[in-house]
Amino acid sequence: MHDEFLCHVTAYGMCDGRRIGVPLGTYRAPTLALALWWLRDRASWIAERLDPSPEDPAFPAGALAPVAETVADVPALLRAWCADDVRQELVAEKLADGRLVRIAASDDTTEYELLAESVDALRMQRTLPVLVVPVA
């Protein structure tokens, strides 16, 4: 069982012909449960910012407009992931096994990526001998 997890959230988009990543948060979770909680919290945070409630008094009437039906509904995908106990259990199993977990959702301009991995697994990777293969 891995005890500590490093979690990241990043948004990727195109700028001047290059793919650029913008970090949206990092958390070093002391337990598996807190790593899962943080990933769900960040997914919900992104969803709420992409798709706020039109009834929210912070937005004047007509300030929000729906996107075209052809655009992927990232907020709905992230909310569905948060609410899916089966997928949450799969993520927990992968993390507990020391594997990297990546949750990603994209619309027409941006990819939102949530990553988590075991700190122990990262440490073990650093201690493995480097494989050097001569070229030529």
N, C-alpha and C positions, 0 to 999 in steps of 0.2 A: 504494500500500500504506500502510495506517495503522499507525503504530508503537506507539501507547500506547492502553490501553483502561481505561475506568472500569467496574468491576463492582460490583453491589449485590445483596444478598439481603434480602428483606423478607417478613414474615408478616402477612397481613391477616385481621382478624376483626371481628365486631360487638361493640360495647360501648355500652350505653345508647342503642341505636338508631342508632349512627353506625359507619361503617366506619373502623377504626383500623389503621394500619400500624405494625409493630414492626420496626425495622431489626435484621437478624441479622448483618450484616457488609458491609464495603466494602473493595475492593482496587483499587489503581491498578496495573494490570499493564503492565510495560515491553515486553512482546511478546505477539503473538497466541497463541503456545503457552502462555504463563503465564496468560493470560486464560481459555483453555479449560480448563487444568488446575485453576484456582481454581473455576470454575463446576462442574466435575465433583466436586471435593473438597467443595464446599458442598452440592451435591445429595446426595452420599453421607452427609455429616454429618447433614443433616436426616433422611434415610431411617433412619439408625442410631438416631437419637433417637426417632423415631416408632415404629420397629419393632425394638427391641433383641432380641437373642437370648435366649430364655427360659433357656438354659443358663448365661448370664452369672451368676457368683457374686454380683454386686452386687445382684441381685434375689432376694428370698426366694421360696420355692415359692408359687405361686398369686398372686403380686403382679401378673402380667401376664395380661390377658384379651383374647381376640380380639374384634375389632369385628364388627358385623353384615355379612353378605354384601352388603347394599345400600349400604354406605359405600365410596366410592372408595378404592382402595388407593394412597395417595400414595407411600409408600415404594417399592412395586413400580414405579410409573410413573417415579419419579426414578432408580431403579436401572436400569431399562430404557433411559432416556435416556442415562445414563452409559455403558452398554455398547454403544450403537448407533453404530457407526463412520460410517454413512451420515448420520445426523442430526448427528453431530459435525462432519463435513465441511461440511454445509450451514450450520451456525452459523459455522464458520470463514470460509466464503465471504462470508456476509452481513457479518460484522465487517470482513473485509478490504476490502469494498466501501464501508465507512463507514456501514452501516445499524445501527440499534438492533436488538438481539436480546432477546427476552423468552421465557423458559421458565416456565410456570406449571402448577401442579397443585393441585387443591382437594379437600378432603373435606367433610363436612357442617358443619364449624365454621370452617375456616381455608383461606385461599389462600396458597400458598407461591410466591413470584415471584423468579426470577433474571433480572437485567438486565445487559447489557453493551453498551457503545457506545464508539466511537472518540473519543478526546480531541480528535484533529484535526477530526473532523466536528463536535463540539460547538463548537470554536473558530470553525470556518467559519460555523456557524449564527449565532453572535453578531455576525459581521461583515457579514452580509447586511442590506441596508436594511430597515427596518421598514415593512411594508405598512399604511398607514393608510387606512381606508375611512370616510368620514363617514356618520353615521347620521342620517337625516331629510331 
